[in-house]
Amino acid sequence: MAELHSERPEPTLHTALLQFIFPFSIKAGQDKELIGRLQQGGFTRFFLDNKDLEHAYYGEGYCVSHEKMERSYLPFAAHVLFPREKDADSFRRFSRVNNLQCQLEMPFQSVNFRVLSTDVFLCPFELGFLTVRVAIEEEHLTYSTALEFADRFRTLEDVSYQDKQTYIHCHKKSFGQVEDFVFKNLVAGLEPFLDPAEIDGAYFETLPFFVDERMLVQAFYGFNRGEESDEISIELRYRASQLDGLNMEGKPYTSASDPEYIEQYTSEHCYSRWGPDTYYMTNEQTFCCLSRAETDIATQLINQMYGEYYYGLLLSIFHKIVLLKLANLHSRLRINHDYDEIENLIFLINKFSAKFYFLELISQSQGREIFFQLRKVYGNDALFDEVKMTLNDLFQYQDKFQAKRRDTLLMVLTVFTVISGIYGMNQVIEDLKAPINWSKMLEYSAFEYLALFLTFSGIAVSLGLTLREAWNGIRSRRKKRFYDKD
């Protein structure tokens, strides 16, 4: 950690808007119950054809055009992101206006902020997203303070000294952890639906986090113009991506000291099409826009961050989590025992690649470039290639296993057919014609009893194998219908 020693004054912001995103796993089969709980809690289902919602969730002066948002995505992507009412195999969004005036108390200062609204997304593969939409309301807001606010607020559970000294005050209530503020105040009732299976084996974590104990941050930082330090330097961009705010002494800092490293990192993670006035920084924890544009242009940029770029980020995170989940399922397979799980995994991989993972999703060039940048940062293409290799290996194993099972079944049926048919039936067939003389069987020799046993066991084995294959087929179709609903 390097403390900043700059003769330039600390840059100030006229706008700081943040969206904190928490991915979670939903307990299997509880979607409908969760939807009912959300609607009871005041959440409204989000649909693009309801244009009254264009101004509802984003604060005064900001609007997300539903028509523009739909046109930004190609039809097959828009179908997943903006579903109609009965389409469960998609991103189902529920939103609620909060408009809560709150205060974040940090070790060296307090920051007033407003919780504008919250979103809950229910997605395929038993995944969900919780988004908390926040606006910082300070007349003189320094850049470092905004970064420190983002870093403290995204930490759900206290893990550092600064976290333990941070409190949220809202409506005469105080919360020592952001987790309590979110799950006991903003979205009360969500926590029982979180699936703890994703953290089996963890020693310290208490929630199924995607990236340790922290939420992901999407942010817009609007810089004041006319100041000596209004240039958005490489250092400022690097600090935005790392959320380098204030150190233990309350002074601005950066988490790297080598200028070459900072320059290289920034060049790899920065989208600079509209520089030097506007830059976008991307990494696995943050996606932010830094701009010193005029008010009208800044408003358009904010609307994009709330609209098409927000959905692009969610889709990238969704791809990453599902790919990791599929890889994790493969790693847990007992290849010689879990035959049904292998078949289910093949089905899930095919479903994901056919319905949700496309190289081209966005119609506009600028949005497409930012989406590609996000996908590169998350490493989704490499993960998808790995999953496709897994699918190929599973297909090969399944073919060998099914061929071996068919050979074994054929051998068993052939042996029983030959022995019970040729030997057994020839010995006792006359006695089994109606009406059956059961008393005559008491006079059978040992070989005739053996023939009778082989006859009935052959019939039983044939019926048993037929019923087993029929049951496996029915169970397989039921499982596929279950995963289709998810």
N, C-alpha and C positions, 0 to 999 in steps of 0.2 A: 504494500500500500504506500503510495507516494503522495505527500501533501503538496498542494498546488502553491507555488510561489510566483504569482503573476502580478505585474504592475497594472494590468488592465483591471478595471472594476468588474465586479461580478455581474454577468448579464441578467437582465430581468425579463419576466414574461408578462404578457397581457392576457394570455389564455393557457390554461393547463387542464386538459380533459383526458380522463383515463378510463379504461375498461379493464377490469380484473376478471380473468377467466379461470374457472376451476373445473377441470375434467373429472368425471367420476363414473363408477360402474354402478349399474342399477341391478337390484336383485331380480333374478329371472322370474318372469310371469307377473310382475307387479306394476307394469306400465299403467294399466287402467286405474288401479287404486291410487297411484301417484298423481295421475291427471286429475282425479276427483279431489285429492287433497290440495293441489295447486289452485284449482278453480274455487274451492271453498276459501282459500287464503287470498282471493282477490286477483289472481292471475287470469289474464285474458288470452285466448288463443289468437295467434298472429297469422293473418292471411293478407296476401298482397292486394286482393281486391277490396280490402277495407282501407280506403285512402284516409279515413279519419285518423289512422294510426301514424301517418307520415310525420306529424308534429308532436306525437304524444310522449315519447320516451327520451328525448334528446336534449331537453333544456330549451330555454327561450332563445329564439333566433336561428334554430337549426332544424333542418327538415331533410328527410330521406325520401327521395322520389321512388315510389314502388315501381313505376314503369321503367325508369332508368336502371334500377337495380335488376329487374328481370331481363332487360335487354343486354346487360353486361355479361350474362352467362348464356352459354349455348343451351338449346332446349333440353337435352338430357341431363345437364347439370341443374338447370332451373327446376326441373321436375323433382329432383331430390332435395334441393335447398328450400323451395317454396311450394310445398305440397298443397293439394286440396284436402278437404276435411277428412275423407275416408282413407287417405293414403298413409298407412302406418309405416311403410318401409321407406322412411325419409326423415328429414330434420323437422320435428314438430316443436314449434316455438311457443312458449307461454311467457308473457311479459306483464309487469306491474309497475305503475308509477309510484315512487316512494316520496320524493321531494322532501327528504329529511335533512335538516340543518344539523351538522355534527362538528366535532372538533377532535383532531388528533393531537394528543399531548406527547411530545417527544422530549428527550433529555434536555435540549437546549432551547426549544421554542415550541409553540403550539400553532397549528395550522387549521383554519376554518375550511370546511368542505361541505358539499351537498351531495347526498346520494340521490341521483336523478331517478334511476329506475333499475330494475333487475330483470334478467332473462333466465329462463330455464329451458334448455333444449333436450328433448328426448330423441335419441338417434338409434339407428340399427346397431346390431351387435351388442345390445344391452349397455350402451354408453350414453352419457349425458354431459351437458355443459351448464355451468352456472356462471352468469356474467353480472358483475356489479358495476354500474355506470356511475362515475364520480366526476364532479367538477370542483376544483380548488378555488375558493373564494377569498382571495387576499389582495388588497390594494397594491402592495409592494411585494411581489413574489419573486424571489431570486431563483435562478435555474437550479442551484444546488439544493435548495429547499424542496423544490418540486420533485427532484430525483430521490431525495431522502424520504419524502412522503410516499412515493411509489414503492420504494424498497421496504419500508416499514409496513405499509398496508397490505402488500401482497403476501406477507409472512403470516400464515394462518396460526401456527403454533410458535411460541417463543423458543428461539434457538440461540440467541446471542444476548449480550448485555443490553444493547440498544432496544431489543425486542421486549425484554423484561421491564424496561423503563418507559414503555410506550403504552398509552391508554386511549381508548375512544370514549368520548362523552357524547351522549345523544338523548335528548328528552329526559334529562335528570337521571339517566342511567349511565353507569360506567362499565366498561368491558376491558379486562386485562389482556385478553387475546382477541385477535381479529376473528378467529374461528367462532368464538362465542357471539360476537357481534353479527356475523353472517348467518350462522345456523340457529341462533336463538332469537334473533331480532328481525333480520331481513327476510329469511326464508325458513321460518320455523316449521318443522314438520318434514323437512327433506332428509335429515340425517338418518332416520330409521330405514330409508329405502336404499342407502348406500350399501353396496356389496362388499363385505370385508374379505371375501375370498381372494381378492387381488393382492392383499398384503400378508397372506399366510406365510409364516416364517420370519416376519419382520420383528426386530427386537424392540424398537422404540416408537415407530410410527403408529398412529391411531386412526388415520384416515387413508383411503386408497388414492394417494396422490400420483399424478403423472410425473412431476418433477419435484422430488423431495417434499418439503412442507410448504411450498410457495405456489401462488397463483401466477399465471402468465399475465403479462401486462401489454395492453395496446394503448398507445398514448399519442396525444398531439400537444406539442410545445410551441406556442406562438411567441416569438421573440419581439421585443420592442425595437423599433428602428430609431436611428438618430443618435444612438449611443456609440461611444468610442469602441465598444466591444461587440457591436452588433453582427460581426462576421461569425458565421457558424463554422468554426474551425474543426479540424480533424479531431482535436482533443475533446471538444464538446460533443461531437458525434460518437466518439468512443465511449464517453461517460454515459451517454444516453442508452447505449446498448447494454452496458454493464450495470446501470443504475447506481453509479458512483456519486453519492450525494455528499454527506458530511461524515467526518471521522469521529473518533471518541472525544476529541476536543471541540467538536462543533465547527470544524473548518472544512472547506471543500477539498476533495481528494480525488485521485484517479487510481485505479487498481493495477496500473502498469507504469513502469518508469522508462522503458526503452522506446524512444521515438520511432525507431524503425518498426518495431513490433506493432505499435499503435497504428502507424500508417498502413502497414500490411493488413492488419485485421480490419481496419475501417474500409479499405478498398475492397475486401472480399465480402463484407457484410453491408455495404452501403449501396443504395440505388440513387444515383445522382443525376437523373435525366433532367431535373429542373433546378440544378445548382446554378449559381451559389445561393439562391434564395430558399430553396426547399430540398431537403434530403429525407430519405427513408432509411432507417436502420433495422436490420432483421437479425435475430438469432433465436435460439430455442426458448429463451425466456421472455423476450421483448420484441415488439414490432411497433415502431414509433415514427412519427413524422415531426421533423424539426423545420420550422418555417419562419421567415421574417417577411412574408408576403403581406400585401395590403389587406385590409379588413374583408373586402368582397371575395378576394381569392382565398383568404384563410377560411372563410365560411364554407366555400366549396370544398376545400380540402377536408375540413371537419366532417361535412356531410358524407364524403367518400369514406372516411375512416369509420363512420357509423353505419355505412351501407355496404357497398360491394366489397370493400377491403376487409370489413369485419367478417363477412361470410367466407371470403377467401381464406382468412386466417383460421376460422373454425374448420373449414374443409381440410386444410393442411394438417391441423392437429388431429382431426378425425382419422385421416389416412395414416398418420404416424402411429396412433394408439392401436388401431385395428391391426396394422402390420406387426407391431410388437406383440399384440395379443395372439395372433395366429402363430408367430414364431415361438411364443411361450407355450402354447398348446402342443406344438410339435415337440418341443424339448421335454415335455412331461409324459409323452406317450411311452408306454411299455410295448415295444413294437411287436412282441410275440404274444401279447394278451389282449390289448385294447383294439380289437378289430372293429367294433362299432364306432369307437372314437376316431379311428383312422378314416372311416367312411364319412363321418360328420365333418372332419377337418377338410377333406377333399371338397365336400359340398360348400363349406363356408368360404374357402379360398376361391372357388369358381364363382360364387355369388358376389364376393367383393370385387373381383377383377371385372366381372361382367356389368355390374350395376353402378359401381361407385368410383372406380379408379380409371380415369381417362387422361391421356396426355394433353388434350385440348379441352379446356373447360370455359375459358373466358373469351369473349368475342373481341374486346377492345385491346389494342396493342399494349397500352400502358399498364392496364390491369393484368394482362397476360404476363408481362415481364416481371411484375411484382410477385405474382403467383409462382412463377418459375423460381424466383429468388427465395421465396419461402420454402418451396419444395426442396431446393438445393440445401438450404440451411438445416432442414429437418432430416435430410438424407433419405427421403421417401423412395426415390428411384432405386437406390441400392438395396433398401429393404424389400421393395417389391420384386427385384430380381432374385433376392434370396428366397422369398416366399414362392416364386415360380419354380425355382430349383427344388424346393421342398415338395411342391405339388408333383413335379416330375418323378421324384424319388418315391413318393407315396403311390403314384400310379403304377410304377414298376413293381413295388412290393405287393400291391393289391393284386396285380395280374398274376404274379408268381404264387401268391397265397391262394387265390381262387382256383388257379390251375391245379395246384397240389390238392386242394379240397375236392375238386371235381374228380381227380384221379383216384383219391382215396374212396370217395363215395361210389364211383364206378366199380372199383375193386370189390368193395363190400357187397354191393348189389349183385355183382357177377358171381361171387363165391356162394352167396346164399341162394341165388337162382339155380346154380348148377347143383349144389348139394341138396337143397330142399326140394327142388323140382325133379331132378333125375333120380336121386336116391330116396328122399323122403316120400314124395308123392307116389312113386311106384310101389313102395312098400305098403302104404296105408290108404291109398286113394279109394279103393273099393269099399273100405269100411266107413268112409266119410260121406258116402252118398246117402241121401235121404231115403227112408228114415234111418238115422244113425243108431246102430246097435251098440250102446255104451257098454253093455255087459261083456261083449266080445273082447274089449280092450283089456279086461282083467287077465286074459289068457295070452297077452303079447309076450314075446321074447324080448330080451334086452335090446337087440337090434331094431325090433319094431317100435319099442318105446323111444329109442334114439331117433328113428325116422319120424315119429309123431312130433317129437320136440322140435326137430329141424323144420318141419312143415309150418307149425304155428309160429315159431320164432322168426322164420323168414317173412311171413305175412306181417308180424308185429313190427319188425325192423323197417319194412317197406312203408307201412303206414306212418310209423314214427318219423322217418326221414321226410316223408311228404308233408306231414303236419309242421315239422320244424322249419322247412323252407318256406311254407306258406306264412307262418307266424313271423319269420324274419323279414319277409317282404312287406307285411302289414306294418310291422314296427318301424321299418325303414321309411315307409311313406308317411307315417305319423310324425317321425322326427323331422323330416323335410318340411312338412307343413308347419310344424312348430317353429323352425328356424326361419321360414318364410315370413311368418307373422312377426318375428323379432326384427 
